[in-house]
Amino acid sequence: MQQGESSMVQPLTPLYLTCVDCNEEFVFPVSAQEYFIEQGYQHHPKRCKSCHNTHKRGDGNGSSH
């Protein structure tokens, strides 16, 4: 490793994303980002927790807000 390479890694910070179903803003916390990295997921979540749960159950389009 060359000097200065480790400074290229940015620390994780909470991300504010918009749900594709209800268009509400939701927080993608650092702990969830770490889990996504550990699991090898390549993309951020598209839905807030409420819409994710609705979508997972198959109860309509997820517009529960």
PLY file of the C-alpha trace (Angstrom):
ply
format ascii 1.0
element vertex 65
property float x
property float y
property float z
element edge 64
property int vertex1
property int vertex2
end_header
0.00 0.00 0.00
1.33 3.39 -0.90
1.31 6.32 1.46
-1.99 8.22 1.36
-4.11 5.37 -0.06
-5.97 4.78 3.21
-7.14 8.42 3.21
-9.11 7.66 0.03
-11.67 5.64 2.03
-14.53 7.87 3.13
-16.21 7.14 6.47
-19.83 6.10 6.22
-22.46 8.69 7.07
-26.26 8.38 7.21
-27.80 8.75 3.75
-31.14 10.39 3.01
-32.92 8.52 0.24
-36.35 8.86 -1.41
-38.72 5.89 -1.46
-39.75 4.83 -4.99
-43.25 3.91 -3.79
-44.38 6.75 -1.50
-41.77 9.41 -2.43
-41.04 10.03 1.25
-37.49 10.64 2.39
-35.99 7.98 4.66
-32.65 7.52 6.39
-30.25 4.73 5.42
-28.24 4.58 8.67
-24.57 3.64 8.93
-25.43 0.33 10.64
-27.64 -0.68 7.69
-24.95 0.40 5.22
-22.42 -1.78 7.03
-24.85 -4.72 6.83
-25.34 -4.15 3.08
-21.55 -4.13 2.60
-21.14 -7.33 4.64
-23.86 -9.05 2.58
-22.30 -7.89 -0.69
-25.32 -5.83 -1.78
-24.38 -3.47 -4.62
-27.24 -0.93 -4.38
-28.91 1.22 -1.75
-32.46 0.35 -0.69
-35.25 1.74 -2.91
-38.06 1.71 -0.36
-38.62 3.02 3.15
-39.15 0.39 5.84
-42.94 0.65 5.70
-43.12 0.27 1.91
-40.46 -2.45 1.98
-42.56 -4.49 4.41
-45.72 -3.91 2.36
-43.95 -4.85 -0.87
-42.44 -7.94 0.75
-45.91 -9.12 1.85
-47.31 -8.40 -1.61
-50.03 -6.06 -0.29
-50.42 -3.64 -3.19
-48.01 -1.00 -4.38
-46.56 0.03 -1.02
-48.25 3.43 -0.79
-49.08 3.11 2.89
-48.19 6.71 3.86
0 1
1 2
2 3
3 4
4 5
5 6
6 7
7 8
8 9
9 10
10 11
11 12
12 13
13 14
14 15
15 16
16 17
17 18
18 19
19 20
20 21
21 22
22 23
23 24
24 25
25 26
26 27
27 28
28 29
29 30
30 31
31 32
32 33
33 34
34 35
35 36
36 37
37 38
38 39
39 40
40 41
41 42
42 43
43 44
44 45
45 46
46 47
47 48
48 49
49 50
50 51
51 52
52 53
53 54
54 55
55 56
56 57
57 58
58 59
59 60
60 61
61 62
62 63
63 64
